[in-house]
Amino acid sequence: MMTLWRHKLELLVNDRWLVFVCAMWVQSVAGVGYLFGGSMSPAIKTSLGYNQKQIALLGVAKNLGDAVGFVSGALSEVSPSWVVLLVGATQNLFGYGVVWLVVTGQLPNLPLWMLFVAIFVGTNGETYYNTASLVSCIHNFPESRGPVVGILKGFSGLSGAILTQVYLMFNPSHDSSVILMVALGPPVVVLALLFIVRPVERSCRTNLRSDDLRFLAICGFCVVLAVYLLGLLVLQSVFDMTQTIITTSGAILVIFMVVPVLVPFSSVFISGNNVTSVKPEEGTSNVDQHEARTLIERSDRPPEKKRAPCIGEDFTLLQALGQADFWLIFMSLVLGVGSGITIIDNLGQICYSLGYSNTKIFVSLISISNFLGRVAGGYFSELIIRKLSLPRTLAMSVVQAIMSLGLIYYAIDWPGKIYVVTIVIGMGYGAHWAIAPASVSDIFGLKSFGSLYNFQITALPIGSFVFSGVIASNIYDYYARKQAGPTTETESLVCTGSVCYSVTCSLMSMLCLMAMVLSLSVVYRTRKFYLRLHHRVSKT
């Protein structure tokens, strides 16, 4: 009996579903940057006496740290996952540890540029968490890349709300405590899961039906978690809740987070999974059967000079940069997420311009919509491949068309426009981060996925700078000056009415249509590859 239980525990530790659930936990603490604007920056500003421009500069450091992931991507190609996670945890601890020591006066005041570097380093740890989690799980579930990416990216987007609720449980006495939690909390979670989140060898036979049921169970859990968090955030914004209620609700959230571990337990102890899973050797990739068969077929060709990889094979980042499909997906991502982040970055100002004083409800709503969009986008894109034999990027074009309609709804000034644009843009923006990485892994392979994914992330700061920082801000200032008349106080100008962002929404709607055209061009160019891929999967 003891031998059987020992064998089951060994299977559990090496089960790919346990890896997936642990990766979800890593992702749930991987969004420390989301806490900067609402929680950390006020503490830094008050303690160090910074002005808003200095805080804005530190916000740039946070954004850069979250977007520059080339090192983590390159490291994932030559090192095991635990090394990637360890580097990320070290950066997270060091960067925000320094910020906390300075804010609490335990270190002397540092120059602004040194705090800039510290926040960049601390936030950059996120990229290592994201890379290790996504690379490991996509290797473990190559036949279900959409749901995997969607769920993991969903928890990354929801991590700000999760960390905030855990933080409130401890009834902190000083605002700087949130910086200490950001410095210590994620590294502790990551170090506890350091050797579990990794690629594992799968059994020879994969039961897609049972896998689909498990993914559906996890997606159902995600919906319940999102509804619970949304309700909690709305209640906290409307009522003054006692510390006892806050602690109890936080404890319930922690229990919710533990529930998904039932999936790998059922896989091993209930489903009778008796196939031992072994960690693959260094330098080998976890390629599923239909991919391996394709490679074998191609190896039967007579030897030739070293040729460039074909669609579906493993590309390096440099090789992918020479492909039109890669740039079409990237530019579609820039336009799509750029339009989405413009609304997200300006949501508070949009609410004020329409006369809403309580913006927390809409911020919570767009955060939850973002989470659900990532989960639903990944699942929807997988159905398009399996059921319709069509390219995954078709899902992205559908999402972009819906985003365009939502933005036009706001521009026309129809009733309830703030709710429509909040939900539609939140879900559309989130869906991009599930569909685009999975599409790139389909077309350009898994070997360099870490580098390919981290290059894609740069679409976010590009879109944010051009569409939000330049276009939306200048249009807002134009109408604010027009409403105020001649004035010298340009910094205090405030725009009111739907006109403040209606032109911006019209422009973003056209950009989403342009993104849709680019996505559809990838659909046309890759349709034969996905058709062959579907036939191979259906035969295995």
C-alpha positions as CSV (number, residue, x, y, z in Angstrom):
1,M,0.0,0.0,0.0
2,M,2.8,2.4,0.9
3,T,4.5,1.6,-2.4
4,L,1.3,2.4,-4.3
5,W,0.9,5.8,-2.5
6,R,4.5,6.6,-3.1
7,H,4.1,5.9,-6.7
8,K,0.9,8.0,-6.9
9,L,2.7,10.9,-5.2
10,E,5.5,10.6,-7.7
11,L,3.0,10.7,-10.5
12,L,1.3,13.8,-8.9
13,V,4.6,15.7,-8.6
14,N,5.4,15.0,-12.3
15,D,1.8,15.5,-13.6
16,R,1.4,18.2,-16.2
17,W,-1.9,19.3,-14.7
18,L,-0.1,20.0,-11.4
19,V,2.4,22.0,-13.4
20,F,-0.4,24.0,-15.0
21,V,-2.2,24.7,-11.7
22,C,1.1,25.8,-10.1
23,A,1.8,28.0,-13.1
24,M,-1.6,29.6,-12.5
25,W,-0.5,30.4,-8.9
26,V,2.7,31.9,-10.2
27,Q,0.8,34.0,-12.7
28,S,-1.6,35.2,-9.9
29,V,1.4,37.0,-8.3
30,A,3.1,38.0,-11.6
31,G,1.4,41.3,-12.1
32,V,3.0,43.5,-9.4
33,G,3.1,46.4,-11.8
34,Y,-0.7,46.6,-11.6
35,L,-0.3,47.8,-8.0
36,F,2.0,50.7,-8.8
37,G,-0.5,53.4,-9.9
38,G,-3.1,52.8,-7.2
39,S,-1.1,51.6,-4.2
40,M,2.6,52.0,-4.4
41,S,3.0,55.4,-6.1
42,P,1.0,57.3,-3.4
43,A,3.3,55.8,-0.7
44,I,6.4,56.8,-2.6
45,K,5.1,60.3,-3.4
46,T,4.1,61.0,0.3
47,S,7.3,59.6,1.9
48,L,9.8,61.1,-0.5
49,G,8.0,64.3,-1.4
50,Y,8.0,63.7,-5.1
51,N,5.9,65.7,-7.5
52,Q,3.6,64.2,-10.1
53,K,6.1,64.4,-12.9
54,Q,8.6,62.4,-10.9
55,I,6.0,59.8,-10.1
56,A,5.1,59.7,-13.7
57,L,8.8,59.0,-14.6
58,L,8.8,56.1,-12.1
59,G,5.7,54.9,-13.9
60,V,7.6,54.8,-17.1
61,A,10.2,52.6,-15.3
62,K,7.4,50.2,-14.3
63,N,6.1,50.1,-17.9
64,L,9.5,49.4,-19.3
65,G,10.2,46.7,-16.8
66,D,7.0,45.0,-17.6
67,A,7.6,45.1,-21.4
68,V,11.3,44.4,-21.8
69,G,11.6,40.7,-21.6
70,F,14.2,39.8,-24.2
71,V,16.7,38.6,-21.5
72,S,14.1,36.2,-19.9
73,G,13.2,34.9,-23.4
74,A,16.8,34.2,-24.3
75,L,17.4,32.7,-20.9
76,S,14.5,30.3,-21.3
77,E,16.1,28.8,-24.4
78,V,19.3,27.8,-22.7
79,S,18.3,27.2,-19.0
80,P,15.8,25.1,-17.2
81,S,12.6,26.8,-15.9
82,W,13.8,26.9,-12.3
83,V,16.7,29.2,-13.3
84,V,14.4,31.6,-15.1
85,L,12.0,31.7,-12.1
86,L,14.9,32.2,-9.7
87,V,16.3,35.1,-11.6
88,G,12.9,36.7,-11.7
89,A,12.3,36.2,-8.0
90,T,15.8,37.7,-7.2
91,Q,15.1,40.8,-9.4
92,N,11.6,41.2,-7.8
93,L,13.0,41.0,-4.3
94,F,16.0,43.2,-4.9
95,G,14.2,45.9,-6.9
96,Y,11.2,46.5,-4.7
97,G,13.2,45.7,-1.6
98,V,15.4,48.7,-2.3
99,V,12.3,50.9,-2.9
100,W,10.8,49.8,0.4
101,L,14.0,50.5,2.4
102,V,14.2,54.0,0.9
103,V,10.6,54.8,1.5
104,T,10.7,53.6,5.1
105,G,13.9,55.6,5.7
106,Q,16.1,52.5,6.4
107,L,18.3,53.6,3.4
108,P,19.2,57.2,2.7
109,N,17.2,59.0,-0.1
110,L,18.5,57.8,-3.4
111,P,18.6,59.9,-6.6
112,L,15.6,59.6,-8.7
113,W,17.5,57.7,-11.4
114,M,18.4,55.0,-8.9
115,L,14.8,54.5,-7.9
116,F,14.0,54.4,-11.6
117,V,16.4,51.5,-12.0
118,A,15.2,49.7,-8.9
119,I,11.6,49.8,-10.0
120,F,12.6,48.7,-13.5
121,V,14.5,45.8,-12.1
122,G,11.8,44.8,-9.7
123,T,9.0,44.9,-12.2
124,N,11.1,43.2,-14.8
125,G,11.0,40.1,-12.6
126,E,7.4,39.6,-14.0
127,T,8.8,38.8,-17.4
128,Y,10.7,35.8,-16.0
129,Y,7.6,34.6,-14.2
130,N,5.5,34.9,-17.4
131,T,8.1,33.3,-19.6
132,A,8.8,30.3,-17.4
133,S,5.0,29.6,-16.9
134,L,4.0,30.0,-20.5
135,V,7.0,28.1,-22.0
136,S,6.6,25.2,-19.6
137,C,2.8,24.8,-20.0
138,I,2.7,25.2,-23.8
139,H,5.4,22.5,-24.0
140,N,3.2,20.3,-21.7
141,F,0.0,21.1,-23.6
142,P,0.9,21.6,-27.3
143,E,-2.5,20.4,-28.4
144,S,-4.4,23.0,-26.2
145,R,-2.3,26.1,-26.6
146,G,-5.3,28.5,-26.7
147,P,-6.8,27.6,-23.3
148,V,-3.4,27.3,-21.7
149,V,-2.2,30.8,-22.8
150,G,-5.7,32.3,-22.1
151,I,-5.9,31.0,-18.5
152,L,-2.3,31.8,-17.6
153,K,-2.5,35.3,-19.1
154,G,-5.8,35.8,-17.4
155,F,-4.4,35.2,-14.0
156,S,-1.5,37.5,-14.7
157,G,-4.1,40.3,-15.5
158,L,-6.1,39.5,-12.4
159,S,-3.0,39.4,-10.1
160,G,-3.4,43.0,-9.1
161,A,-6.9,42.4,-7.7
162,I,-5.8,39.2,-6.0
163,L,-2.7,40.7,-4.4
164,T,-4.7,43.7,-3.2
165,Q,-7.3,41.5,-1.4
166,V,-4.5,39.5,0.3
167,Y,-2.8,42.7,1.3
168,L,-6.0,44.1,2.9
169,M,-6.4,40.9,5.0
170,F,-3.4,41.9,7.1
171,N,-4.8,45.3,8.0
172,P,-1.5,47.2,7.2
173,S,-0.8,50.1,9.4
174,H,1.4,52.0,6.9
175,D,1.0,52.7,3.2
176,S,4.5,51.5,2.6
177,S,3.5,48.0,3.6
178,V,2.2,47.3,0.1
179,I,5.8,47.8,-1.3
180,L,7.1,45.3,1.3
181,M,4.3,42.8,0.2
182,V,5.3,43.3,-3.5
183,A,8.9,42.7,-2.6
184,L,8.4,39.6,-0.5
185,G,5.1,38.0,-1.6
186,P,5.7,37.0,-5.2
187,P,9.2,35.7,-4.6
188,V,8.0,33.5,-1.7
189,V,5.3,31.9,-3.9
190,V,7.7,31.4,-6.8
191,L,10.4,29.9,-4.7
192,A,7.8,27.5,-3.2
193,L,6.9,26.3,-6.7
194,L,10.4,26.6,-8.2
195,F,10.9,23.0,-9.2
196,I,7.3,22.1,-10.1
197,V,6.7,24.6,-12.9
198,R,8.7,23.0,-15.7
199,P,8.2,21.0,-18.9
200,V,7.4,17.3,-18.2
201,E,7.3,14.4,-20.6
202,R,3.8,13.3,-21.4
203,S,2.4,9.8,-21.9
204,C,2.3,8.5,-25.5
205,R,-1.5,8.7,-25.7
206,T,-3.4,11.9,-25.0
207,N,-7.1,11.8,-24.2
208,L,-8.3,15.1,-25.7
209,R,-11.8,14.6,-24.4
210,S,-10.7,14.3,-20.7
211,D,-8.3,17.2,-21.2
212,D,-11.2,19.3,-22.6
213,L,-13.3,18.4,-19.5
214,R,-10.5,19.5,-17.2
215,F,-10.0,22.7,-19.1
216,L,-13.7,23.4,-18.9
217,A,-13.6,22.8,-15.1
218,I,-10.8,25.3,-14.8
219,C,-12.6,27.8,-17.0
220,G,-15.7,27.4,-14.9
221,F,-13.6,28.1,-11.8
222,C,-12.2,31.2,-13.5
223,V,-15.7,32.5,-14.1
224,V,-16.7,31.9,-10.5
225,L,-13.5,33.6,-9.3
226,A,-14.1,36.6,-11.6
227,V,-17.7,37.0,-10.4
228,Y,-16.6,36.7,-6.8
229,L,-13.9,39.3,-7.2
230,L,-16.1,41.7,-9.1
231,G,-18.8,41.5,-6.4
232,L,-16.1,42.0,-3.7
233,L,-14.6,45.0,-5.4
234,V,-18.0,46.6,-6.0
235,L,-19.0,46.1,-2.3
236,Q,-15.8,47.6,-1.1
237,S,-16.2,50.6,-3.3
238,V,-19.8,51.2,-2.1
239,F,-19.7,50.3,1.6
240,D,-17.3,50.7,4.5
241,M,-16.5,47.1,5.3
242,T,-15.1,46.0,8.7
243,Q,-11.7,44.4,9.0
244,T,-13.4,41.1,10.0
245,I,-15.4,41.0,6.8
246,I,-12.3,42.0,4.7
247,T,-10.3,39.2,6.3
248,T,-13.0,36.7,5.8
249,S,-13.5,37.6,2.2
250,G,-9.7,37.4,1.6
251,A,-9.6,34.0,3.2
252,I,-12.4,32.8,0.9
253,L,-10.4,34.1,-2.0
254,V,-7.4,32.1,-0.9
255,I,-9.5,29.0,-0.7
256,F,-10.8,29.7,-4.2
257,M,-7.2,29.8,-5.4
258,V,-6.4,26.4,-3.9
259,V,-9.5,24.7,-5.4
260,P,-8.0,24.0,-8.9
261,V,-5.4,21.6,-7.3
262,L,-8.3,19.1,-7.3
263,V,-7.8,18.8,-11.1
264,P,-4.4,17.1,-11.0
265,F,-5.5,15.1,-7.9
266,S,-8.4,13.7,-9.8
267,S,-6.1,13.1,-12.8
268,V,-3.7,10.9,-10.7
269,F,-5.8,9.4,-7.9
270,I,-9.3,9.1,-9.5
271,S,-8.7,8.7,-13.2
272,G,-6.2,5.9,-12.7
273,N,-3.3,7.6,-14.4
274,N,-0.5,5.0,-14.1
275,V,1.9,6.5,-16.7
276,T,5.0,7.9,-15.2
277,S,5.9,11.4,-16.3
278,V,9.5,12.2,-16.5
279,K,11.3,15.5,-16.8
280,P,12.8,15.7,-20.3
281,E,16.5,15.8,-20.7
282,E,18.4,19.0,-21.2
283,G,18.3,20.3,-24.7
284,T,15.3,18.2,-25.8
285,S,11.9,19.7,-26.7
286,N,8.6,18.3,-25.8
287,V,7.1,17.8,-29.2
288,D,3.8,16.0,-29.6
289,Q,3.1,13.1,-31.8
290,H,1.8,14.8,-34.9
291,E,4.7,17.3,-34.9
292,A,7.2,14.5,-34.5
293,R,5.6,12.6,-37.4
294,T,5.8,15.7,-39.6
295,L,9.5,16.1,-38.8
296,I,10.1,12.4,-39.6
297,E,8.4,12.8,-42.9
298,R,10.5,15.8,-43.8
299,S,13.7,13.9,-42.7
300,D,13.0,11.3,-45.5
301,R,13.9,14.0,-48.0
302,P,17.4,13.7,-49.5
303,P,19.9,15.8,-47.6
304,E,20.3,19.3,-48.8
305,K,22.1,22.5,-47.7
306,K,20.8,23.8,-44.4
307,R,17.4,25.4,-45.3
308,A,15.2,27.9,-43.5
309,P,12.4,26.4,-41.4
310,C,9.0,26.0,-42.9
311,I,5.7,27.2,-41.3
312,G,5.0,25.1,-38.3
313,E,8.6,24.3,-37.6
314,D,10.9,25.8,-35.0
315,F,12.0,29.3,-35.9
316,T,14.6,31.4,-34.0
317,L,13.6,35.0,-33.2
318,L,15.9,36.3,-36.0
319,Q,14.4,33.9,-38.5
320,A,10.8,34.8,-37.5
321,L,11.7,38.5,-37.9
322,G,12.3,37.8,-41.5
323,Q,8.8,36.4,-42.0
324,A,5.8,38.5,-43.2
325,D,3.4,36.5,-41.1
326,F,5.3,37.4,-37.9
327,W,5.1,41.1,-38.7
328,L,1.4,41.0,-39.8
329,I,0.5,39.4,-36.4
330,F,2.7,41.9,-34.6
331,M,1.3,45.0,-36.3
332,S,-2.3,43.7,-35.8
333,L,-1.4,43.3,-32.1
334,V,0.0,46.9,-32.0
335,L,-3.2,48.3,-33.4
336,G,-5.6,46.0,-31.4
337,V,-3.9,46.3,-28.0
338,G,-3.0,49.9,-28.7
339,S,-6.7,50.8,-29.1
340,G,-7.5,48.8,-26.0
341,I,-4.9,50.3,-23.8
342,T,-5.9,53.7,-24.9
343,I,-9.3,53.2,-23.3
344,I,-7.9,51.5,-20.2
345,D,-5.3,54.2,-19.6
346,N,-7.9,56.9,-19.9
347,L,-10.8,55.2,-18.3
348,G,-10.8,57.4,-15.2
349,Q,-10.7,60.5,-17.3
350,I,-13.5,59.2,-19.6
351,C,-15.7,58.6,-16.5
352,Y,-15.1,62.1,-15.1
353,S,-15.8,63.6,-18.5
354,L,-19.2,61.9,-18.5
355,G,-20.0,63.0,-14.9
356,Y,-19.2,59.7,-13.0
357,S,-17.4,60.5,-9.8
358,N,-16.9,56.9,-8.6
359,T,-14.5,55.4,-11.1
360,K,-13.5,52.3,-9.0
361,I,-16.5,50.4,-10.3
362,F,-15.5,50.8,-13.9
363,V,-11.9,50.1,-13.2
364,S,-12.9,46.9,-11.5
365,L,-15.3,46.0,-14.3
366,I,-12.6,46.5,-17.0
367,S,-10.1,44.4,-15.0
368,I,-12.6,41.5,-14.7
369,S,-13.5,41.8,-18.3
370,N,-9.8,41.7,-19.2
371,F,-9.5,38.5,-17.3
372,L,-12.6,36.9,-18.8
373,G,-11.5,38.0,-22.3
374,R,-8.1,36.2,-21.9
375,V,-9.8,33.0,-20.8
376,A,-12.6,33.1,-23.4
377,G,-10.2,34.2,-26.2
378,G,-7.9,31.3,-25.7
379,Y,-10.8,28.8,-25.6
380,F,-12.5,30.3,-28.6
381,S,-9.4,30.3,-30.7
382,E,-8.9,26.6,-29.9
383,L,-12.4,25.8,-31.0
384,I,-11.8,27.5,-34.3
385,I,-8.9,25.2,-35.1
386,R,-10.5,22.0,-33.9
387,K,-14.1,22.4,-35.1
388,L,-13.7,24.6,-38.2
389,S,-10.1,23.7,-39.3
390,L,-9.4,27.5,-39.6
391,P,-6.4,29.5,-38.5
392,R,-6.3,30.7,-34.9
393,T,-5.9,34.4,-36.0
394,L,-9.5,34.3,-37.3
395,A,-10.4,34.6,-33.6
396,M,-8.3,37.7,-33.3
397,S,-10.0,39.3,-36.3
398,V,-13.4,38.6,-34.8
399,V,-12.4,40.2,-31.5
400,Q,-11.1,43.2,-33.4
401,A,-14.3,43.6,-35.3
402,I,-16.3,43.5,-32.0
403,M,-13.9,46.1,-30.4
404,S,-14.5,48.3,-33.4
405,L,-18.3,48.1,-32.9
406,G,-18.0,48.9,-29.2
407,L,-15.9,52.0,-29.9
408,I,-18.3,53.2,-32.5
409,Y,-21.1,52.7,-30.0
410,Y,-19.4,55.2,-27.7
411,A,-18.6,57.6,-30.5
412,I,-22.3,57.7,-31.6
413,D,-23.2,58.6,-28.0
414,W,-25.8,55.9,-27.5
415,P,-27.2,55.1,-24.0
416,G,-25.0,53.1,-21.6
417,K,-21.9,53.7,-23.7
418,I,-19.5,53.7,-20.8
419,Y,-20.7,50.2,-19.7
420,V,-20.5,48.9,-23.3
421,V,-17.0,50.3,-24.0
422,T,-15.7,49.1,-20.6
423,I,-16.9,45.5,-21.1
424,V,-16.2,45.2,-24.8
425,I,-12.7,46.8,-24.7
426,G,-11.8,45.0,-21.5
427,M,-12.6,41.6,-23.0
428,G,-11.2,42.4,-26.5
429,Y,-7.9,43.7,-25.1
430,G,-7.5,40.6,-22.9
431,A,-8.4,38.2,-25.8
432,H,-5.5,39.6,-27.8
433,W,-3.0,38.3,-25.2
434,A,-4.4,34.8,-25.4
435,I,-4.7,34.5,-29.1
436,A,-1.6,36.2,-30.5
437,P,1.0,34.2,-28.4
438,A,-0.8,30.9,-29.2
439,S,-0.8,31.8,-32.9
440,V,2.9,32.6,-32.9
441,S,3.6,29.2,-31.2
442,D,1.5,27.5,-33.9
443,I,3.3,29.1,-36.8
444,F,6.8,29.5,-35.6
445,G,7.2,26.6,-33.2
446,L,8.0,26.1,-29.5
447,K,11.7,26.1,-29.4
448,S,12.2,29.9,-29.2
449,F,8.7,30.7,-27.9
450,G,10.1,32.6,-24.9
451,S,11.9,35.0,-27.2
452,L,9.0,35.3,-29.7
453,Y,6.5,36.0,-26.9
454,N,8.7,38.6,-25.3
455,F,9.1,40.4,-28.6
456,Q,5.3,40.5,-28.9
457,I,5.0,42.2,-25.6
458,T,6.7,45.3,-27.0
459,A,3.5,45.9,-28.9
460,L,2.0,47.2,-25.7
461,P,4.3,50.2,-25.0
462,I,4.4,51.1,-28.7
463,G,0.6,51.2,-28.9
464,S,0.3,53.0,-25.5
465,F,2.8,55.7,-26.5
466,V,1.4,56.4,-29.9
467,F,-2.4,56.0,-29.4
468,S,-2.8,57.0,-25.8
469,G,0.2,59.2,-25.1
470,V,0.1,61.2,-28.4
471,I,-3.3,60.9,-30.1
472,A,-5.8,60.6,-27.2
473,S,-4.1,63.1,-25.0
474,N,-3.8,65.8,-27.7
475,I,-7.5,65.4,-28.8
476,Y,-8.5,65.7,-25.1
477,D,-6.4,68.9,-24.6
478,Y,-7.8,70.3,-27.9
479,Y,-11.5,70.0,-26.7
480,A,-10.5,71.1,-23.2
481,R,-9.0,74.3,-24.5
482,K,-11.9,74.9,-26.8
483,Q,-14.4,74.6,-23.9
484,A,-12.3,76.8,-21.6
485,G,-11.6,79.6,-24.1
486,P,-8.4,81.7,-23.9
487,T,-6.3,80.6,-20.8
488,T,-2.7,80.3,-19.8
489,E,-3.2,77.5,-17.3
490,T,-3.0,74.6,-19.7
491,E,-2.3,72.0,-17.0
492,S,-5.6,72.6,-15.2
493,L,-7.8,72.3,-18.3
494,V,-10.6,69.8,-17.9
495,C,-12.9,68.5,-20.7
496,T,-16.5,67.6,-20.1
497,G,-19.0,65.7,-22.2
498,S,-18.8,62.7,-24.6
499,V,-17.0,64.9,-27.2
500,C,-13.8,64.6,-25.1
501,Y,-13.2,61.0,-26.3
502,S,-15.7,60.4,-29.1
503,V,-13.2,61.4,-31.8
504,T,-10.6,59.2,-30.1
505,C,-13.0,56.3,-30.1
506,S,-13.8,56.8,-33.8
507,L,-10.1,56.7,-34.6
508,M,-9.5,53.7,-32.5
509,S,-12.5,52.0,-34.2
510,M,-10.8,52.5,-37.6
511,L,-7.5,51.2,-36.2
512,C,-9.3,48.0,-35.0
513,L,-10.7,47.5,-38.5
514,M,-7.2,47.9,-39.9
515,A,-6.0,45.3,-37.3
516,M,-8.8,43.0,-38.4
517,V,-7.6,43.2,-42.1
518,L,-4.1,42.3,-41.0
519,S,-5.3,39.4,-39.0
520,L,-7.5,38.2,-41.9
521,S,-4.4,38.3,-44.2
522,V,-2.6,35.9,-41.8
523,V,-5.7,33.7,-41.9
524,Y,-5.5,33.6,-45.7
525,R,-1.7,33.0,-45.8
526,T,-1.8,30.2,-43.2
527,R,-5.1,28.4,-44.0
528,K,-3.5,25.4,-45.7
529,F,-1.1,24.9,-42.8
530,Y,-3.9,24.8,-40.3
531,L,-6.0,22.5,-42.5
532,R,-3.1,20.0,-42.5
533,L,-2.6,20.5,-38.8
534,H,-6.2,19.7,-38.1
535,H,-6.1,16.5,-40.2
536,R,-3.0,15.3,-38.4
537,V,-4.5,16.0,-34.9
538,S,-7.7,14.3,-35.8
539,K,-5.8,11.1,-36.9
540,T,-3.7,10.9,-33.7
